[in-house]
Structures are given as structure tokens and as C-alpha cells.
Amino acid sequence: MLVLELVLVLVLVVGLIEVVVVVLVL
């Protein structure tokens, strides 16, 4: 269960970083 939560948080962080990068590029 802990691993699943860790992966979920990692995906959220990566998605957030991608959004920030897209905003900076635009």
C-alpha cells in the first residue's frame, strides 16, 4: 500500500512539473 501511495504522489508531482514547464514555455 505504501508503494502505491508513493507512485501516486510521484505521478502527481511529475504532472505538476509538466504543467509548470508548459506554462513557462507558453
C-alpha positions as CSV (number, residue, x, y, z in Angstrom):
1,M,0.0,0.0,0.0
2,L,2.9,2.3,0.8
3,V,4.5,1.7,-2.6
4,L,1.2,2.5,-4.3
5,E,0.8,5.8,-2.5
6,L,4.5,6.7,-3.3
7,V,3.9,6.1,-7.0
8,L,0.7,8.1,-6.9
9,V,2.5,11.1,-5.3
10,L,5.3,10.8,-7.8
11,V,2.9,10.9,-10.7
12,L,1.1,13.9,-9.3
13,V,4.5,15.7,-8.8
14,V,5.6,14.9,-12.4
15,G,2.2,16.1,-13.7
16,L,2.6,19.3,-11.8
17,I,6.1,19.9,-13.1
18,E,4.9,19.3,-16.7
19,V,2.1,21.9,-16.2
20,V,4.7,24.4,-14.9
21,V,7.0,23.7,-17.8
22,V,4.2,24.2,-20.4
23,V,3.1,27.4,-18.7
24,L,6.7,28.7,-18.8
25,V,7.1,27.7,-22.4
26,L,3.9,29.5,-23.4
